[in-house]
Amino acid sequence: MGLIVQKFGGSSVANTERIRKVAERIIEYKDAGHQVVTVVSAMGDSTDDLIELASQLNSKPSAREMDMLLSTGEQVSMSLLAMAIQAKGYQVISLTGHQAGIRTDSIHSKAKILDVKTDRLEQELGKGNIVIVAGFQGMSDENEITTLGRGGSDTTAVALAAALNADICEIYTDVDGVYTSDPRVVPNASKLASISYDEMLELASLGALVLQPRAVEFAKLSGVKLHVRSSFNHSEGTIVQEVESMEKAMVVSGVACDHNVTKIALFDVPDKPGIAYQLFDALAKENINVDMIIQSHEQENRNDISFTVTRDDKDTAVAIANKVADAIGARGVAYDDTVAKVSIVGAGMKTNPGVAAKMFEVLYRLNINIQMISTSEIKVSCVIDEQDGNRAVVALHEAFGLDKLEQ
Amino acid sequence: MGLIVQKFGGSSVANTERIRKVAERIIEYKDAGHQVVTVVSAMGDSTDDLIELASQLNSKPSAREMDMLLSTGEQVSMSLLAMAIQAKGYQVISLTGHQAGIRTDSIHSKAKILDVKTDRLEQELGKGNIVIVAGFQGMSDENEITTLGRGGSDTTAVALAAALNADICEIYTDVDGVYTSDPRVVPNASKLASISYDEMLELASLGALVLQPRAVEFAKLSGVKLHVRSSFNHSEGTIVQEVESMEKAMVVSGVACDHNVTKIALFDVPDKPGIAYQLFDALAKENINVDMIIQSHEQENRNDISFTVTRDDKDTAVAIANKVADAIGARGVAYDDTVAKVSIVGAGMKTNPGVAAKMFEVLYRLNINIQMISTSEIKVSCVIDEQDGNRAVVALHEAFGLDKLEQ
């Protein structure tokens, strides 16, 4: 018997049939004697439908009015879910972000949770109610409805779990856990029984989109144990928790490939102080997130600078790079969006030397040219030709023994 | 220059094209120097769509969760309308019932407005904002979202107009005012330039559904002047205000026919005290609204009692009547749902004797049998055969000179 916070995403409540299934799942926990707080996203595509309506009226609506509009999506799904639970004869109440005490800052469309006032939540749990909470939303001190941005429902669930000191925070998705690699690329990828916050963060930002990075960071900071699992079956998923509590950290726990990469290079950049600052400050001012940066010494007093951005930012980034290249007297700018970033992630990496070398060896044996390298304590990433991405992932997955994991 | 409260119903904001038209209309007032507060209903059929979703999950959802669900409809339309106004370069803000300070009691699905705290409204108007308010909803002292029931948006508009001491409350609908009769039945029905609250109340409850009776009552109590007009053209509609302020009250200002009538009769009821109480108390306990009641003295110590209810309530009412008839020893029960109620309404009636007699004469000359009669100070109603309804209305409309009104 304990207190469980759960989060069901949009695909889990996409229609009334699925909402009924979620209701049944919640009731199983209630019947087992647990207290349950369930966070829901908006139904299926309903958020996109609202965005489409807005775009017909205004190409740049204010973030404040968009929050007004989009926050209705979760209010619809939470009340329908509550009705489905009522229909089974159980006590339940749905709460908006505001009613659930979720206080945010005033940055509309990407608000941050400041704290959770748990009075109402505790009162409803005390009455024996199952509590359904609208994900993705809160209220500012100015009495304004705010939203947390895409994926904010994960963050809502983690924040509630932290504030209520829940035993676990279950994140229900359409996959049944975190895998050692993308099963569409590596058919014998294994589900991980557990993974550390840091590993999950690296995998999340590498495109394994089962969990929002923000929610993982929040969980790490507040020590909330996460359980990522499928809403379509009852199998155990993946536990995300502090590595200290795990019996043994795996050297490499996952191999990922990110295809949303463009490499941009400035050639023959004069070797003077302040050049890198000029370039990356200009990019930052346009809100362009730069991932990897390599500066190579080509010839006397001339360098090449290469960096990567997502493909959405390619056009703006190339334009800025050209402008800066002119200003500083670089020879030219080139870009390549036929590259991919292959990464290995593992919390045990920092105590096991030679992991990076093994990765390079695997790529060498496949005759794959490494264009850029970046490393962190628990990750090694290489930019390679996009067409080599999948075979690199398969070979790395095998080389690090991830296809022989015992679950 | 003044303060105008407007209300646009669901058909006026049924799609983005219509929302854009409403935005243009609001802007005309703003450009003319007025302060504008606009109340909106949910888009077109969206409330019915939400009710349908709920019914798939629960045949009897709690009123509290239904309010959660349905209150999203107005939140969608108000934010879209605000975006349409922003797109034209005007300052605007949308407010939920809660944010607009609409405080209600806690009776979910048919909450009553207790008061309106105008601080936020006045603050936004003071900033030069056009203010859009969600109709139909408010918040209780328990921090719960409530709805005012169908047609509640009219009431919201009147309450805001009263609280803000607005110069006028404009009710935009899909007809261009209040008519002397239903134009589908009486092709030469005239639009009334003005009408008293009491007349409007009688006509509203007689099925001229341009205005909710509750909103008219509220307007009468608080002295809010209403202007009922079309959202599809700019012609002047009908002013609803105190009769004292009108130059001359019309003897008869409207003729209505209500087809939603069932007549139920108990025969040979013993003439004892308490019989009527027994019958109508039983009906009231089932929330059945009884309209007309006639008790006729048929023979010594035996009466007939007839009454009318709406056709939705027929089955329940007949069952109750049978039960009571058994208990009190009446001879039997009959019902007839092929009847209609024809009414003439006019504030000048009370100072003009002979109006009822003239109505009966018109029906007599048409050879129409009158089955029941009821009167108030400003209304005479007769129950007749339903098939005679339309020709009765046409003849009465002509007899009282309503087809020759000068506008």
Interface residues (C-beta under 8 A of the other chain):
Chain A: T16 I19 R20 L50 L53 A54 Q56 L57 N58 S59 P61 S62 R64 E65 M66 M68 L69 S71 T72 Q75 V76 M78 S79 L80 A82 M83 A84 Q86 A87 I93 S94 T96 Q99 R120 N143 E144 I145
Chain B: T16 I19 R20 L50 L53 A54 Q56 L57 N58 S59 P61 S62 R64 E65 M66 M68 L69 S71 T72 Q75 V76 M78 S79 L80 A82 M83 A84 Q86 A87 I93 S94 T96 Q99 R120 N143 E144 I145
